[in-house]
Amino acid sequence: MAAGLIGGAALGAGFGELLRVIVEASKTAAMFRDNLEELASMLSPIEPVIKEIQSFNKAFDKEYETEQLVEIVKRGKKLVTKCCKIRRWDIIKKPYYSHKLLGLKKSLERFCQIVMQTHQARDIKEVLFETKEISVGIRKLSLKEGSSNGNGICNQVAVMGPCRVPEPRGKVLGFDEPLKELKVKLLKDGVSVIIVSAPGGSGKTTLVKQLCQDEEVKGKYEDNIFYVSVSKTPNMELILQKLLQAKDYAVPEFQNEEDGLNYLEQKFRQLAIIPILLILDDVWPGYEFLVHNLKFELPDYKILVTSRFAFPRFDDCTYCLNPLNDDNAMTLFRHNAFLQNGKPCIPEDIVNKVMKSCKGLPLALEVVGRSLCGQPVAMWLKQAKQHSKGLSILHSNTDLLAYLQSTLDTLDDEAGIKDCYLDLGSFPEDHQTPATALIDMWVEQYKLDEDCDAFIKLHELSIRNLVNLVVMRKDDASEADSFYNDHFVMQHDLLRELAIYQSSFDPIEKRRRIIVELSRNNFPNWWSEEKQQPLGAHLLSISTDETFSYNWGYIQAPEVEVLVLNFRAKNYVLPVFMEKMDKLKVLIAMNDSIYPAEVSNFQVLYSLSNLKRFRLEKVSVPSFSTSSFQLKNLRKISLIMCNISQAFEKGTNKMSDNFPNLLEIDIDYCDDLMELGEGLCDVVQLMKLSITNCHKLRALPEGIGKLVNLEVLRLTSCTDLMSLPETIGSLSQLTILDISDCLSIKNLPTRISELHNLAKLCMRGCSSCTLPSTITKLQHLKDVICDEETAYQWEFLKSCLTNLKVTVHEQDINLNWLQIFV
């Protein structure tokens, strides 16, 4: 026991000295300022706790444990002293010592947990009874040890520190507008929960801390602001303890979690004379129940949550924090990159290039700015050149990389979510990627059963704020039928760069994904090597601009299953090496120019016997009925904003012979489509046909009745379509018919009554359409989605159609859809 007392004293003294050295070093060692300030902010709150424990000489009575902790403190002091001696011209030493400081931080984090938990809870409880005047302070340190108390409540420490709001570290810059917007949301009546959501490093916690410094906010909530850092493994019992101890309430033994919540509600009710604000910082997926459980029916009680994830159940009360604009980003960057009393000697254009490489992410602006603070012009030039070459700042900044990497650590490898995230780098920067393109990739590459399975993965990425899922037109009915043409994906530039960076660790021939951007005639070295190794990549993405020469050369990529071609050109040549991609399942060719491109070398597709899906965007498409255009395993064709006037014309072969397994055709925004060729009607095995937003389409062919296996027919927003042919009655397997916004259709065909399997009819925006009397024979019709003007016609028919449900569609008026053409 005596050894423990001596060790405890030595630990207390050593800890205080270590903290002093770290604080001093953070002022002078600019190269390691970020690391040191993090250490100081972590250790500062624990120092008074150490002294308090030391005064009882009880907490550290295990000699071996004390010796280990004392040794950590000694090594930490020695390391920090070494960091102070490294000069800025020794930049090559920074990664080594940064890694060492990171190791010290992890060791000290364990140390802090030991301090807060203590392995002698019973001894401290005895002191509680004997020393009444300090009982509240000791209770803050007293936590039971073990994995469970028998009531299913885990006793692991997950929340540390007092419940007062920490002040923001350093000067807060660039958040004036977000502060105003969030303040309005907070002070608005009728809102009980506000979620501040953004990717890691966006400044969510800083924003909330600064909000709590606002005079109006402090004036309203006074001392009734409670701050709890939640993190990955929250524990409701400990959260309850901290909230109760914040106001010096006694913490009795609770029989279960519900008892604890009831007790907290009772105490909050006593405080509710003044409004209460509870801040839950850094809430992770799966723990939204914390918010629900802590919602009490109290006047003007609000919960403010920060999370790098989105929580769908709180969509209506979510504040999405966007990256900083250029002006605010520059202000924050300069504050970190230049000494406040010094005159910058770095050329303005270089400063601007480096700042833009940070993509408006506050964390990146701070980390990169501080790393360059006091550095010679040569270091700035190196950073700027990397940006000019398209290299990410992640290549040169390990601290930023490590922070962003922590977001990926939460992704479930078994569910394939991480692979899906890494695939997102295949599409250009600042590009609205169609959700359907990603769905095509993932269904085939990861052997998913349905399109909706792939969409679930996209949704998972969205709630983790790794992508922004944009819905151009809200249509729950279409989404319920796994139709996602109005869904697009946006991604923060740094998160895209992180995906590409993560895919580039292995040698080129062993990478699972290869993402290449080509301009003029500039190829990466591996592409031009004479003795080129075959590539093992399963996904290959090649982006070219209008300056590319199309002298493709030759690469061997026999394992590629997904090929993404992003280009911007009036004329495009498909690479000849495609014909050797025997395992290719998905081809996506997307033109980013204004008009459809003329594409040559289409014949390379003819040898792709395993191709199952292809998607063409802004391309002039040749006839699918030529004798050489045979893809026996093709299951889906998507044509978006293409010229397709020749595509479905009858030719030397039937389309059904060329594509005997084709099950789905998706045609969207193809402006030159006036009449659908009879050639398509030969594809009798077709199950889904979507022709949407083709405003010049006037008529469907009479032969459409031959598509006897068709289950879904969508004709949404074909505004010039005058009528449906009577032969539609032959589509005996049709279950879904969508003619929404087909403004020119005045009557439904009489033979619609023969669609005995029709279960769903969507006819929003068809207020001028008259229903035939034969419609009462649709006994399997369950759902009709229509406008209010049409609903009254259906109401008269409910006595005949007993299973019918009529839903009046509320129009979603927005201009998001215009972004498709931007």
C-alpha positions in Angstrom: 0.0 0.0 0.0 2.9 2.4 0.9 4.4 1.9 -2.6 1.0 2.8 -4.1 0.9 6.0 -2.1 4.4 7.0 -3.1 3.6 6.1 -6.7 0.4 8.1 -6.7 2.3 11.2 -5.5 5.0 10.7 -8.1 2.3 10.3 -10.7 0.5 13.5 -9.7 3.7 15.6 -9.8 4.9 14.0 -13.1 1.5 14.6 -14.7 1.5 18.3 -13.8 5.0 18.7 -15.2 4.0 16.9 -18.5 1.0 19.1 -19.0 3.1 22.2 -18.4 5.7 21.0 -20.9 3.0 20.3 -23.5 1.4 23.7 -23.1 4.7 25.5 -23.5 5.8 23.3 -26.5 2.5 24.1 -28.3 3.5 27.8 -28.3 6.9 27.2 -29.8 6.9 24.0 -31.8 4.8 25.1 -34.8 5.4 21.9 -36.7 3.6 19.8 -34.0 1.2 22.4 -32.7 -1.9 20.5 -33.7 -0.7 17.3 -32.0 0.3 19.2 -28.8 -2.8 21.3 -28.5 -4.9 18.1 -28.8 -2.9 16.5 -26.0 -3.2 19.6 -23.8 -7.0 19.9 -24.4 -7.3 16.2 -23.4 -5.2 16.4 -20.3 -6.2 19.8 -18.9 -9.6 18.6 -17.6 -8.1 15.6 -15.9 -5.4 17.5 -13.9 -7.7 18.6 -11.0 -9.1 15.0 -10.9 -5.6 13.6 -10.5 -5.0 16.0 -7.6 -8.3 15.1 -6.0 -7.6 11.4 -6.2 -4.1 11.9 -5.0 -5.4 13.6 -1.8 -7.2 10.4 -0.8 -4.2 8.2 -1.6 -6.6 5.5 -2.6 -7.0 5.4 -6.3 -3.7 4.0 -7.3 -2.8 1.3 -4.8 -1.7 -1.3 -7.4 2.1 -0.8 -7.7 2.5 -2.4 -11.1 -0.2 -0.2 -12.6 1.2 3.0 -11.0 4.7 2.2 -12.4 3.3 1.8 -15.9 1.5 5.1 -15.7 4.5 7.0 -14.3 6.6 5.5 -17.1 4.1 6.8 -19.7 4.3 10.3 -18.3 8.1 10.2 -18.2 8.4 9.1 -21.8 5.8 11.7 -22.8 7.8 14.5 -21.3 11.0 13.2 -23.1 9.2 13.0 -26.4 7.7 16.5 -26.2 11.1 17.9 -25.3 12.6 16.3 -28.4 9.9 17.8 -30.6 10.7 21.2 -29.4 14.3 20.8 -30.6 13.3 20.0 -34.2 13.6 23.0 -36.5 11.4 23.7 -39.5 14.2 22.8 -42.0 14.0 19.2 -40.5 10.6 18.7 -42.0 11.6 15.2 -43.0 11.5 14.2 -39.3 7.9 15.3 -38.9 6.1 12.1 -39.9 8.2 10.1 -37.5 7.6 12.3 -34.5 3.9 12.9 -35.4 3.5 9.1 -35.3 5.2 9.0 -31.9 2.9 11.8 -30.6 -0.1 9.8 -31.8 1.1 6.8 -29.9 1.5 9.0 -26.8 -2.0 10.3 -27.2 -3.4 6.7 -27.4 -1.5 5.7 -24.2 -2.7 8.8 -22.4 -6.3 8.2 -23.5 -6.1 4.8 -21.7 -4.6 6.6 -18.8 -7.5 9.1 -18.7 -10.0 6.2 -18.7 -8.2 4.6 -15.8 -8.3 7.8 -13.8 -12.0 8.3 -14.5 -13.0 4.7 -13.9 -10.6 3.8 -11.0 -10.2 0.2 -10.1 -11.0 0.8 -6.5 -14.6 2.1 -6.6 -15.4 0.5 -3.3 -12.6 2.4 -1.5 -13.8 5.7 -2.9 -17.4 4.9 -1.9 -16.1 4.5 1.7 -14.5 7.9 1.5 -17.8 9.3 0.2 -19.6 8.4 3.4 -16.7 9.7 5.6 -16.1 13.0 3.8 -19.4 14.7 3.3 -18.1 18.2 2.3 -16.5 16.7 -0.8 -19.0 14.0 -1.6 -20.2 15.6 -4.8 -16.7 15.8 -6.2 -15.9 12.2 -5.3 -19.2 11.0 -6.9 -18.0 12.4 -10.1 -15.1 10.0 -10.0 -16.9 7.0 -8.6 -18.0 4.5 -11.3 -18.7 0.8 -10.8 -16.3 -1.6 -12.6 -17.6 -4.5 -14.6 -19.3 -5.3 -17.8 -23.0 -5.4 -16.6 -24.9 -4.7 -13.5 -27.4 -7.5 -14.1 -30.1 -5.3 -15.6 -28.5 -5.1 -19.0 -26.9 -1.7 -18.4 -23.2 -1.7 -19.4 -20.7 0.1 -17.1 -18.0 0.9 -19.7 -16.9 4.5 -19.6 -18.0 6.3 -22.8 -18.6 9.9 -21.6 -15.9 11.9 -19.8 -15.6 15.4 -18.6 -18.0 17.9 -17.0 -21.4 18.8 -18.6 -20.5 22.5 -19.1 -19.9 23.5 -22.7 -16.2 23.6 -23.6 -15.1 26.9 -25.2 -14.0 26.6 -28.8 -10.3 26.0 -29.3 -8.7 29.1 -30.7 -10.4 31.8 -32.7 -13.6 30.8 -34.6 -13.6 32.1 -38.1 -15.8 31.6 -41.2 -19.0 30.5 -39.3 -20.9 33.8 -39.2 -23.7 32.7 -41.5 -24.0 29.1 -40.1 -24.2 30.6 -36.6 -27.0 32.9 -37.6 -28.9 30.1 -39.3 -28.4 27.6 -36.5 -29.4 30.2 -33.9 -32.7 30.9 -35.7 -33.4 27.2 -35.8 -32.6 26.8 -32.1 -34.7 29.7 -30.9 -37.6 28.8 -33.2 -40.7 27.6 -31.3 -42.1 24.2 -31.8 -38.7 22.5 -32.6 -37.5 20.1 -29.8 -34.6 18.4 -31.6 -32.0 19.9 -34.0 -29.4 17.8 -35.7 -26.2 19.4 -37.0 -25.0 17.0 -39.6 -21.9 17.1 -41.8 -18.8 15.0 -42.7 -15.9 14.7 -40.3 -13.8 17.9 -40.1 -16.6 20.3 -41.1 -16.6 22.1 -37.8 -19.9 20.9 -36.3 -18.6 20.8 -32.7 -16.9 24.1 -33.1 -20.1 25.6 -34.5 -22.2 24.4 -31.5 -19.6 25.5 -28.9 -19.5 29.0 -30.5 -23.3 29.1 -30.6 -23.3 28.6 -26.8 -21.1 31.7 -26.4 -23.8 33.8 -28.0 -25.3 36.3 -25.6 -28.9 35.7 -26.6 -28.5 31.9 -26.2 -26.8 32.3 -22.8 -29.4 34.8 -21.8 -32.2 32.3 -22.6 -30.7 29.1 -21.1 -28.4 30.6 -18.4 -26.9 27.7 -16.5 -29.3 25.1 -18.0 -27.0 24.2 -20.9 -25.8 20.6 -20.6 -23.0 19.3 -22.9 -22.3 15.5 -23.3 -19.7 14.1 -25.6 -21.2 10.8 -26.7 -18.8 9.2 -29.3 -18.9 5.6 -30.6 -19.9 3.6 -27.5 -22.4 5.6 -25.5 -23.7 4.3 -22.2 -27.0 5.6 -20.9 -26.2 5.0 -17.3 -23.1 7.1 -17.4 -24.9 9.9 -19.3 -27.6 9.9 -16.6 -24.9 10.1 -13.9 -23.1 13.0 -15.5 -26.3 15.0 -16.2 -27.4 14.6 -12.6 -24.0 15.3 -11.1 -23.8 18.5 -13.1 -26.4 20.0 -10.7 -25.0 18.2 -7.7 -28.0 15.9 -7.5 -27.5 12.6 -5.6 -27.3 9.6 -7.9 -29.2 6.6 -6.4 -29.0 3.0 -7.6 -31.4 2.6 -10.5 -33.2 -0.7 -11.0 -33.1 -0.2 -14.8 -32.6 2.4 -17.4 -36.2 3.5 -17.4 -36.0 4.4 -13.7 -33.0 6.5 -14.3 -34.7 8.4 -17.1 -37.7 9.0 -15.0 -35.5 10.3 -12.2 -33.7 12.6 -14.6 -37.0 13.9 -16.1 -38.2 14.7 -12.5 -35.0 16.7 -11.8 -35.2 18.5 -15.2 -38.8 19.4 -14.4 -37.6 21.2 -11.3 -35.1 23.1 -13.4 -37.6 23.9 -16.2 -38.5 27.3 -14.8 -35.6 28.3 -17.1 -35.4 26.7 -20.6 -33.1 23.7 -20.8 -30.7 22.9 -23.7 -29.1 19.5 -23.9 -26.2 19.1 -26.3 -25.3 15.6 -27.5 -22.0 15.8 -29.4 -20.8 13.2 -31.9 -23.7 10.8 -32.0 -23.1 7.7 -34.1 -25.5 5.5 -36.1 -27.5 3.0 -34.1 -27.7 5.4 -31.1 -30.5 7.7 -32.2 -32.4 6.1 -29.3 -30.4 8.3 -27.0 -32.2 11.3 -28.4 -35.6 9.7 -28.2 -35.0 8.5 -24.7 -33.9 12.0 -23.5 -36.8 13.8 -25.0 -39.1 14.9 -22.2 -42.3 16.9 -22.4 -41.0 20.1 -20.8 -41.6 23.7 -21.8 -38.9 25.0 -24.1 -36.6 22.0 -23.6 -34.4 21.3 -26.6 -31.8 18.8 -27.7 -29.0 19.8 -30.0 -27.2 16.9 -31.7 -24.0 16.9 -33.7 -23.2 14.0 -35.9 -21.1 13.2 -39.0 -24.1 11.0 -39.9 -27.6 11.8 -41.0 -30.6 10.4 -39.1 -33.6 10.0 -41.4 -36.2 10.1 -38.6 -35.0 13.7 -37.9 -34.8 14.9 -41.5 -37.2 17.8 -40.9 -35.1 19.2 -38.1 -31.6 18.7 -39.6 -29.2 21.5 -40.2 -26.6 20.5 -42.9 -23.3 22.3 -42.4 -21.8 23.0 -45.8 -18.1 23.6 -46.7 -16.8 27.2 -46.3 -17.1 29.5 -49.3 -13.8 30.9 -50.7 -13.8 34.1 -48.7 -14.4 32.4 -45.4 -12.0 29.6 -46.3 -9.3 32.1 -47.1 -9.8 33.9 -43.8 -9.5 30.7 -41.8 -6.5 29.5 -43.8 -4.6 32.8 -43.4 -5.2 32.8 -39.7 -3.5 29.4 -39.4 -0.8 29.8 -42.1 0.6 33.1 -41.2 1.8 34.6 -37.9 -0.5 37.3 -36.7 2.1 39.9 -36.4 4.2 38.9 -39.4 3.9 40.0 -43.0 3.3 37.1 -45.4 6.0 36.7 -48.1 4.2 34.0 -50.1 2.9 35.0 -53.5 -0.9 35.5 -53.5 -1.5 33.0 -56.3 0.4 30.3 -54.5 -1.6 30.9 -51.3 -4.9 30.8 -53.3 -3.9 27.4 -54.9 -3.1 25.8 -51.6 -6.2 27.1 -50.0 -8.4 25.8 -52.8 -6.9 22.3 -52.4 -8.5 22.2 -49.0 -12.0 22.2 -50.6 -13.5 24.5 -47.9 -13.2 21.9 -45.2 -12.3 23.7 -41.9 -10.2 20.8 -40.6 -8.1 20.7 -43.8 -7.7 24.5 -43.8 -6.4 24.5 -40.2 -4.2 21.4 -40.6 -2.6 22.4 -43.9 -2.3 26.1 -42.9 -0.5 25.2 -39.7 1.8 22.7 -41.4 2.9 25.5 -43.8 3.2 28.2 -41.1 6.7 29.6 -41.1 7.8 27.3 -44.0 9.9 28.7 -46.9 8.4 29.5 -50.2 9.7 26.2 -51.6 7.4 24.2 -49.4 4.4 26.3 -50.5 5.4 25.8 -54.2 5.6 22.1 -53.6 2.1 22.0 -52.2 0.7 24.2 -55.0 2.3 22.0 -57.7 0.8 18.9 -56.2 -2.6 20.5 -56.4 -1.9 21.6 -60.1 -1.0 18.0 -60.9 -4.3 16.8 -59.5 -2.6 15.2 -56.4 -4.8 15.3 -53.3 -3.6 17.1 -50.1 -4.0 13.7 -48.5 -0.7 12.7 -50.1 1.2 15.3 -48.1 -0.8 15.5 -44.9 -0.9 12.5 -42.6 -2.8 14.2 -39.8 -5.7 15.1 -42.1 -5.6 11.7 -43.7 -5.8 10.0 -40.3 -8.8 12.1 -39.3 -10.8 11.4 -42.4 -9.7 7.7 -42.3 -11.5 7.4 -39.0 -14.8 7.9 -40.8 -14.1 4.8 -43.0 -13.3 2.7 -40.0 -17.0 2.7 -39.2 -18.0 1.1 -42.5 -19.1 -2.5 -42.5 -16.7 -4.5 -44.7 -19.0 -7.6 -44.5 -21.9 -5.7 -45.9 -19.8 -4.3 -48.7 -20.4 -0.7 -47.7 -16.8 0.3 -47.8 -16.3 -1.2 -51.3 -19.3 0.8 -52.4 -17.8 4.0 -51.0 -14.5 3.4 -52.7 -16.3 2.9 -56.0 -17.6 6.5 -55.8 -14.2 7.8 -56.9 -15.0 6.4 -60.4 -17.0 9.5 -61.3 -15.8 13.1 -62.0 -15.3 15.7 -59.3 -18.3 18.0 -58.8 -20.5 15.7 -60.8 -24.0 14.6 -60.1 -23.7 10.9 -60.4 -27.0 9.1 -61.2 -28.0 6.7 -58.5 -29.0 4.2 -61.2 -25.4 4.1 -62.5 -24.2 3.1 -59.1 -27.0 0.6 -58.7 -26.0 -1.0 -62.1 -22.4 -1.3 -60.9 -23.2 -2.7 -57.5 -25.9 -5.2 -58.5 -23.6 -7.0 -60.9 -20.2 -6.5 -59.2 -21.4 -7.5 -55.7 -24.0 -10.1 -56.9 -27.0 -8.4 -55.3 -30.5 -9.7 -55.8 -32.4 -6.5 -56.5 -31.8 -2.9 -57.4 -33.3 -1.9 -54.0 -30.5 -3.8 -52.3 -28.0 -1.5 -53.9 -30.0 1.5 -53.1 -29.9 0.5 -49.4 -26.1 0.6 -49.5 -26.4 4.1 -51.1 -28.7 5.1 -48.3 -26.2 3.8 -45.7 -23.5 6.0 -47.2 -25.9 8.9 -47.2 -26.7 8.7 -43.5 -23.0 8.5 -42.8 -22.6 11.8 -44.7 -20.2 10.2 -47.1 -22.5 11.2 -49.9 -25.3 13.7 -50.4 -28.3 12.0 -51.9 -30.3 14.5 -54.0 -33.9 13.8 -55.1 -34.8 15.9 -58.1 -38.5 15.0 -57.9 -40.0 13.5 -54.8 -42.0 10.4 -55.7 -42.6 7.9 -53.0 -44.6 5.7 -55.3 -41.8 5.3 -57.8 -39.2 4.7 -55.0 -41.5 2.0 -53.6 -41.2 0.2 -57.0 -37.4 0.5 -57.1 -37.4 3.2 -59.7 -34.6 5.7 -58.9 -34.2 7.8 -62.0 -34.7 11.0 -60.0 -32.0 10.2 -57.4 -28.5 11.7 -57.8 -25.4 11.5 -55.7 -23.1 14.4 -54.8 -19.9 14.0 -52.8 -17.5 16.4 -51.0 -14.3 16.7 -53.1 -12.1 15.6 -50.2 -14.2 12.5 -49.6 -13.9 11.6 -53.2 -10.1 12.1 -53.0 -10.0 9.9 -49.9 -11.8 7.1 -51.9 -9.2 7.4 -54.7 -6.3 7.6 -52.3 -7.5 4.5 -50.4 -7.7 2.6 -53.7 -4.1 3.5 -54.7 -2.0 1.7 -52.0 -1.2 -1.5 -53.9 1.0 -1.8 -57.0 -0.9 -0.9 -60.1 -1.3 -4.5 -61.3 -2.8 -5.6 -57.9 -5.3 -2.8 -57.4 -9.0 -3.7 -57.2 -9.9 -0.3 -58.6 -7.9 1.8 -61.1 -9.1 5.4 -61.6 -7.3 7.3 -64.4 -7.7 10.9 -65.7 -6.3 11.6 -69.1 -5.7 14.9 -70.9 -4.1 15.5 -74.3 -1.7 12.6 -74.8 -0.5 12.3 -71.3 -0.6 8.8 -69.8 0.6 7.4 -66.5 4.0 5.7 -66.7 2.5 2.2 -66.2 0.2 2.6 -69.2 3.1 3.2 -71.6 5.5 0.5 -70.4 6.6 -2.0 -73.1 6.5 -5.0 -70.8 3.2 -4.2 -69.2 1.8 -6.5 -66.5 -1.9 -7.5 -66.9 -4.0 -5.5 -64.6 -6.0 -7.3 -61.9 -8.5 -4.5 -61.4 -12.2 -5.4 -61.2 -13.2 -1.7 -61.8 -11.6 0.6 -64.3 -12.6 4.3 -64.6 -11.1 6.4 -67.4 -11.9 10.1 -67.6 -10.9 12.2 -70.6 -11.5 15.9 -71.6 -11.9 17.6 -75.0 -8.1 17.8 -75.5 -7.6 14.0 -75.4 -6.2 12.6 -78.7 -7.8 9.1 -78.5 -4.6 7.3 -79.3 -5.5 4.9 -76.6 -2.5 2.6 -76.9 -3.1 -0.8 -75.4 -3.5 -2.1 -71.9 -4.4 -5.6 -70.6 -7.3 -5.6 -68.2 -8.8 -9.1 -68.3 -10.3 -9.0 -64.9 -12.4 -5.8 -65.3 -16.1 -6.3 -64.5 -17.1 -2.6 -64.5 -15.8 -0.1 -67.0 -16.7 3.6 -66.5 -15.9 6.0 -69.3 -16.3 9.7 -68.4 -15.6 12.0 -71.3 -16.3 15.5 -72.7 -16.3 15.5 -76.5 -18.3 15.9 -79.7 -16.7 12.8 -81.0 -15.5 9.8 -79.0 -13.7 6.6 -79.8 -14.3 3.6 -77.7 -10.9 2.1 -76.6 -9.9 -1.0 -78.6 -8.6 -2.8 -75.6 -12.2 -3.2 -74.4 -12.7 -6.2 -76.8 -10.4 -8.3 -74.6 -12.4 -7.6 -71.4 -14.0 -11.0 -71.3 -15.4 -10.6 -67.8 -16.9 -7.2 -68.3 -20.4 -7.1 -66.9 -21.2 -3.3 -66.7 -20.3 -0.6 -69.2 -21.1 3.1 -68.3 -20.2 5.7 -70.8 -21.2 9.3 -69.8 -20.6 12.4 -71.9 -20.4 15.6 -69.9 -20.6 18.0 -72.9 -23.8 19.8 -73.9 -24.8 17.8 -77.0 -24.8 14.0 -77.7 -21.4 12.8 -79.0 -20.9 10.7 -82.1 -19.2 7.5 -80.9 -17.1 5.4 -83.2 -15.7 1.9 -82.7 -19.0 0.5 -81.4 -18.0 -2.8 -82.8 -15.7 -3.4 -79.7 -18.9 -4.1 -77.8 -19.8 -7.0 -80.0 -17.2 -9.3 -78.4 -18.3 -8.6 -74.8 -20.2 -11.8 -74.3 -20.6 -11.4 -70.5 -21.9 -7.8 -70.6 -25.1 -7.6 -68.6 -25.8 -3.9 -68.3 -24.8 -0.9 -70.3 -25.6 2.8 -69.7 -25.0 5.5 -72.3 -25.4 9.2 -71.6 -25.4 11.9 -74.2 -24.4 9.6 -77.0 -25.7 9.0 -80.6 -26.8 5.4 -80.6 -26.7 3.2 -83.7 -29.3 0.5 -84.6 -29.5 -2.4 -82.2 -30.8 -4.7 -84.9 -27.6 -5.1 -87.0 -26.4 -8.6 -87.5 -23.1 -8.0 -85.6 -24.6 -6.3 -82.5 -25.2 -9.5 -80.5 -24.9 -9.5 -76.7 -26.4 -12.8 -75.5 -26.2 -12.1 -71.7 -27.3 -8.4 -71.8 -30.1 -7.8 -69.3 -30.5 -4.0 -69.1 -30.1 -1.0 -71.5 -30.1 2.5 -70.2 -30.1 5.5 -72.6 -30.1 8.9 -71.1 -30.2 12.1 -73.1 -29.1 10.2 -76.2 -30.0 10.5 -79.8 -31.9 7.2 -80.4 -33.9 7.8 -83.5 -32.2 4.8 -85.2 -31.7 2.6 -82.2 -35.0 0.6 -82.3 -35.6 0.6 -86.1 -36.0 -2.8 -87.7 -32.8 -4.2 -89.2 -31.2 -7.3 -90.5 -31.7 -9.0 -87.2 -34.4 -9.0 -84.6 -33.5 -7.3 -81.3 -34.7 -10.4 -79.6 -32.1 -12.4 -81.4 -29.4 -10.0 -80.6 -30.4 -9.6 -77.0 -32.2 -12.9 -76.0 -31.9 -12.2 -72.3 -32.8 -8.5 -72.3 -35.2 -7.8 -69.5 -35.2 -4.0 -69.0 -34.9 -0.9 -71.1 -34.7 2.6 -69.6 -35.0 5.6 -71.9 -34.9 9.1 -70.2 -34.7 12.6 -71.7 -34.1 11.4 -75.3 -35.5 14.5 -77.1 -35.3 13.1 -80.7 -37.6 10.2 -79.9 -40.9 10.9 -81.7 -42.0 7.3 -82.5 -40.8 4.1 -80.9 -39.6 1.7 -83.5 -41.3 -1.6 -84.1 -38.0 -3.3 -83.5 -38.3 -3.0 -79.8 -41.6 -4.9 -79.9 -39.7 -8.1 -80.9 -38.1 -8.3 -77.5 -40.9 -10.4 -76.2 -39.0 -11.4 -73.0 -38.8 -7.8 -71.8 -40.2 -7.2 -68.3 -39.6 -3.5 -67.7 -39.9 -0.6 -70.1 -39.4 2.9 -68.9 -39.7 5.8 -71.4 -39.7 9.0 -69.3 -39.3 12.7 -70.0 -39.3 12.1 -73.8 -41.4 15.1 -74.6 -41.6 14.6 -78.3 -42.8 11.1 -78.2 -46.2 11.1 -80.0 -47.2 7.4 -80.2 -46.4 3.9 -79.1 -46.3 1.2 -81.8 -49.3 -1.1 -82.2 -46.9 -4.0 -81.8 -46.3 -3.2 -78.1 -49.0 -5.8 -77.4 -46.4 -8.5 -78.3 -44.5 -7.7 -75.1 -46.5 -10.3 -73.2 -44.0 -10.7 -70.4 -44.0 -6.9 -69.6 -44.6 -6.3 -65.9 -43.8 -2.5 -65.7 -44.6 0.2 -68.2 -43.6 3.7 -67.4 -44.3 6.7 -69.7 -43.9 9.5 -67.2 -43.7 13.1 -68.5 -44.1 12.1 -72.2 -46.1 15.3 -72.7 -46.9 14.9 -76.4 -48.1 11.3 -76.1 -51.7 11.5 -77.3 -53.0 8.0 -76.5 -52.2 4.4 -75.6 -52.8 1.8 -78.3 -55.6 -0.6 -77.8 -53.1 -3.5 -78.1 -52.0 -2.6 -74.6 -54.7 -4.9 -73.5 -52.5 -7.9 -74.5 -50.0 -7.1 -71.8 -51.4 -9.8 -69.6 -48.5 -9.7 -67.0 -48.5 -5.9 -66.6 -48.7 -5.0 -62.8 -47.6 -1.3 -62.9 -48.6 1.3 -65.4 -47.4 4.9 -65.0 -48.7 7.7 -67.3 -48.0 10.5 -64.9 -47.7 14.0 -66.5 -48.7 12.6 -69.9 -50.7 15.8 -70.4 -52.0 15.1 -73.8 -53.7 11.7 -73.0 -57.4 12.4 -73.0 -58.8 8.9 -72.8 -57.6 5.5 -71.6 -58.0 2.7 -74.1 -61.1 0.5 -73.8 -59.0 -2.7 -73.7 -57.3 -1.5 -70.5 -59.9 -3.7 -68.8 -58.0 -6.8 -70.1 -55.0 -6.0 -67.8 -56.2 -8.5 -65.3 -52.9 -8.4 -63.2 -52.7 -4.6 -63.1 -52.2 -3.7 -59.4 -51.0 -0.1 -59.6 -51.9 2.8 -61.9 -50.1 6.2 -61.6 -51.7 9.1 -63.4 -50.7 12.2 -61.7 -51.0 15.3 -63.9 -53.7 13.6 -66.0 -56.6 15.7 -65.0 -58.0 15.8 -68.5 -58.0 12.0 -68.9 -61.4 10.3 -68.9 -61.8 6.8 -67.6 -63.6 4.2 -69.8 -66.6 2.3 -68.4 -64.7 -1.0 -68.8 -62.2 0.0 -66.1 -64.4 -1.6 -63.5 -63.2 -5.0 -64.7 -59.7 -4.3 -63.2 -60.5 -6.4 -60.1 -56.8 -6.7 -59.1 -56.2 -3.0 -59.1 -55.2 -1.9 -55.6 -53.5 1.5 -55.9 -54.3 4.5 -58.0 -52.1 7.7 -57.5 -53.7 10.7 -59.2 -54.6 14.4 -58.8 -57.5 15.7 -56.9 -59.3 16.4 -60.2 -59.1 12.7 -61.3 -59.8 11.3 -57.8 -63.5 12.0 -57.9 -63.9 9.7 -61.0 -62.3 6.8 -59.1 -64.5 7.5 -56.0 -67.5 6.5 -58.0 -65.9 3.2 -58.9 -65.0 2.0 -55.4 -68.2 0.1 -55.1 -67.1 -2.0 -58.1 -63.4 -2.1 -57.2 -63.6 -3.1 -53.5 -59.8 -3.4 -53.0 -59.0 0.0 -54.5 -57.1 2.6 -52.6 -57.0 6.1 -54.2 -54.1 8.4 -53.2 -54.2 12.1 -54.1 -50.7 13.1 -55.0 -49.4 16.3 -53.5 -47.4 18.1 -56.1 -43.7 18.5 -55.2 -42.9 21.9 -56.8 -39.2 22.5 -57.1 -36.6 23.3 -59.8 -34.1 20.7 -58.7 -34.6 18.8 -61.9 -33.1 21.6 -63.9 -29.7 20.7 -62.3 -29.7 17.6 -64.6 -28.8 19.8 -67.5 -26.3 22.1 -65.8 
